[in-house]
Structures are given as structure tokens and as C-alpha cells.
Amino acid sequence: MQEYILKDDDFLVSQTDAKGIIKFANDDFCKVAGYTLEELVGKPHNVVRHPDMPKAAFKDLWETVKRGEVWTGYVKNKTKDGGYYWVYATVYPMKDPHTNETTYMSCRRKATEPEIQEAQNLYKTLR
């Protein structure tokens, strides 16, 4: 599998509804994941979930944001062509004042090699 290493100034942003369906993705997210915006909008965000990621990490993410709190962590995602990339993600809930709908914004930046190694070591214990 080919690793895509983010550039220092890559900043991946996506927004999902309460069920994890993508409502928005910025150009950097589309470029790194290898999808067009049209291919992503309306799809579950787990379209980029890499099988190496432990379910416990996403369980913690969803439990955290559903409580109205911000979640941060390291995530290995897969690309459309079967490759992968690592990010440091910050996910936070947002409530629309007009519709009262809660959505979730995820902002991701490049993870460093030591951060990735630490995350891999932790994730081996979670599965």
C-alpha cells in the first residue's frame, strides 16, 4: 500500500451530519483521499476508514462529540486507490441555530512520524 504523506500546509476539512454522512469536504481532503467532492457528499465518512484503525477509537470519537465535546486523535485513513495517510484530527460538534441540527466538523493536519509511531503502538493495544 502506498502512503500519502501530507504536506506541512495541507489542512483537511469535512463536515458530517449526526449519522456520519458527509455534507462537505474541502479541496485538500478531496485531493488527499483521492475523491471528487461529488463522490464524497452523501456518503458515509467511513468511506475513508482504514481497516487498521481500531473500532474503539471511533467509538470514543462518537461518544465524545455526542456529549458536545471536542475529540482529538491520530487517524489512519485510506485513499480511494487503496493507499493510506495519517492525520491529527480535531472533531467538534456544531449546532445550527436556525434548524437546531447538530453536525460535526473535522479538521485534520499532518501527523509527525513520532506521533504516528505513538498512535500505532497505542492502537495495537486497542483492536
Contacts in CASP RR format, 6 or more apart in sequence:
PFRMAT RR
TARGET T0000
AUTHOR 0000-0000-0000
METHOD contacts of the structure
MODEL  1
MQEYILKDDDFLVSQTDAKGIIKFANDDFCKVAGYTLEELVGKPHNVVRH
PDMPKAAFKDLWETVKRGEVWTGYVKNKTKDGGYYWVYATVYPMKDPHTN
ETTYMSCRRKATEPEIQEAQNLYKTLR
1 82 0 8 1.000
1 83 0 8 1.000
1 84 0 8 1.000
2 79 0 8 1.000
2 81 0 8 1.000
2 82 0 8 1.000
2 83 0 8 1.000
2 84 0 8 1.000
3 83 0 8 1.000
3 84 0 8 1.000
3 85 0 8 1.000
3 86 0 8 1.000
4 32 0 8 1.000
4 79 0 8 1.000
4 83 0 8 1.000
4 84 0 8 1.000
4 85 0 8 1.000
5 85 0 8 1.000
5 110 0 8 1.000
6 12 0 8 1.000
6 32 0 8 1.000
6 85 0 8 1.000
6 86 0 8 1.000
6 87 0 8 1.000
6 109 0 8 1.000
6 110 0 8 1.000
6 111 0 8 1.000
7 110 0 8 1.000
8 110 0 8 1.000
10 28 0 8 1.000
10 32 0 8 1.000
10 109 0 8 1.000
10 110 0 8 1.000
11 26 0 8 1.000
11 28 0 8 1.000
11 107 0 8 1.000
11 108 0 8 1.000
11 109 0 8 1.000
12 26 0 8 1.000
12 28 0 8 1.000
12 29 0 8 1.000
12 32 0 8 1.000
12 33 0 8 1.000
12 87 0 8 1.000
12 106 0 8 1.000
12 107 0 8 1.000
12 108 0 8 1.000
12 109 0 8 1.000
13 24 0 8 1.000
13 25 0 8 1.000
13 26 0 8 1.000
13 28 0 8 1.000
13 29 0 8 1.000
13 105 0 8 1.000
13 106 0 8 1.000
13 107 0 8 1.000
13 108 0 8 1.000
14 22 0 8 1.000
14 24 0 8 1.000
14 25 0 8 1.000
14 26 0 8 1.000
14 29 0 8 1.000
14 40 0 8 1.000
14 45 0 8 1.000
14 105 0 8 1.000
14 106 0 8 1.000
15 22 0 8 1.000
15 23 0 8 1.000
15 24 0 8 1.000
15 25 0 8 1.000
15 94 0 8 1.000
15 103 0 8 1.000
15 104 0 8 1.000
15 105 0 8 1.000
15 106 0 8 1.000
16 22 0 8 1.000
16 23 0 8 1.000
16 45 0 8 1.000
16 103 0 8 1.000
16 104 0 8 1.000
16 106 0 8 1.000
17 23 0 8 1.000
17 101 0 8 1.000
17 103 0 8 1.000
17 104 0 8 1.000
18 101 0 8 1.000
18 102 0 8 1.000
18 103 0 8 1.000
18 104 0 8 1.000
19 44 0 8 1.000
20 44 0 8 1.000
20 45 0 8 1.000
20 46 0 8 1.000
20 104 0 8 1.000
21 42 0 8 1.000
21 43 0 8 1.000
21 44 0 8 1.000
21 45 0 8 1.000
22 40 0 8 1.000
22 41 0 8 1.000
22 42 0 8 1.000
22 43 0 8 1.000
22 44 0 8 1.000
22 45 0 8 1.000
22 47 0 8 1.000
23 41 0 8 1.000
23 42 0 8 1.000
23 103 0 8 1.000
24 41 0 8 1.000
25 33 0 8 1.000
25 35 0 8 1.000
25 37 0 8 1.000
25 40 0 8 1.000
25 41 0 8 1.000
29 40 0 8 1.000
29 108 0 8 1.000
30 36 0 8 1.000
30 37 0 8 1.000
30 40 0 8 1.000
32 79 0 8 1.000
32 85 0 8 1.000
33 40 0 8 1.000
33 48 0 8 1.000
33 77 0 8 1.000
33 79 0 8 1.000
33 80 0 8 1.000
33 85 0 8 1.000
34 79 0 8 1.000
34 80 0 8 1.000
34 81 0 8 1.000
35 47 0 8 1.000
35 80 0 8 1.000
39 80 0 8 1.000
40 47 0 8 1.000
45 106 0 8 1.000
46 58 0 8 1.000
48 77 0 8 1.000
48 78 0 8 1.000
48 79 0 8 1.000
49 58 0 8 1.000
49 77 0 8 1.000
49 78 0 8 1.000
50 76 0 8 1.000
50 77 0 8 1.000
50 78 0 8 1.000
50 84 0 8 1.000
51 78 0 8 1.000
52 76 0 8 1.000
52 84 0 8 1.000
52 123 0 8 1.000
53 75 0 8 1.000
53 76 0 8 1.000
53 123 0 8 1.000
54 123 0 8 1.000
54 126 0 8 1.000
54 127 0 8 1.000
55 127 0 8 1.000
56 126 0 8 1.000
56 127 0 8 1.000
57 73 0 8 1.000
57 75 0 8 1.000
57 123 0 8 1.000
57 126 0 8 1.000
60 71 0 8 1.000
61 71 0 8 1.000
61 91 0 8 1.000
64 70 0 8 1.000
64 71 0 8 1.000
64 91 0 8 1.000
65 71 0 8 1.000
65 91 0 8 1.000
65 92 0 8 1.000
65 93 0 8 1.000
65 104 0 8 1.000
66 93 0 8 1.000
68 93 0 8 1.000
69 93 0 8 1.000
70 90 0 8 1.000
70 91 0 8 1.000
70 92 0 8 1.000
71 89 0 8 1.000
71 90 0 8 1.000
71 91 0 8 1.000
71 92 0 8 1.000
72 88 0 8 1.000
72 89 0 8 1.000
72 90 0 8 1.000
72 91 0 8 1.000
73 88 0 8 1.000
73 89 0 8 1.000
73 90 0 8 1.000
73 119 0 8 1.000
74 86 0 8 1.000
74 87 0 8 1.000
74 88 0 8 1.000
74 89 0 8 1.000
74 111 0 8 1.000
74 115 0 8 1.000
74 116 0 8 1.000
74 118 0 8 1.000
74 119 0 8 1.000
75 86 0 8 1.000
75 87 0 8 1.000
75 88 0 8 1.000
75 89 0 8 1.000
75 108 0 8 1.000
76 84 0 8 1.000
76 85 0 8 1.000
76 86 0 8 1.000
76 119 0 8 1.000
77 84 0 8 1.000
77 85 0 8 1.000
77 86 0 8 1.000
77 87 0 8 1.000
78 84 0 8 1.000
79 85 0 8 1.000
86 110 0 8 1.000
86 111 0 8 1.000
86 115 0 8 1.000
86 116 0 8 1.000
86 119 0 8 1.000
87 108 0 8 1.000
87 109 0 8 1.000
87 110 0 8 1.000
87 111 0 8 1.000
88 108 0 8 1.000
88 109 0 8 1.000
88 110 0 8 1.000
88 111 0 8 1.000
88 115 0 8 1.000
89 106 0 8 1.000
89 107 0 8 1.000
89 108 0 8 1.000
90 106 0 8 1.000
90 107 0 8 1.000
90 108 0 8 1.000
91 104 0 8 1.000
91 105 0 8 1.000
91 106 0 8 1.000
91 107 0 8 1.000
92 104 0 8 1.000
92 105 0 8 1.000
93 102 0 8 1.000
93 103 0 8 1.000
93 104 0 8 1.000
94 102 0 8 1.000
94 103 0 8 1.000
94 104 0 8 1.000
94 105 0 8 1.000
95 101 0 8 1.000
95 102 0 8 1.000
96 102 0 8 1.000
96 103 0 8 1.000
111 119 0 8 1.000
END
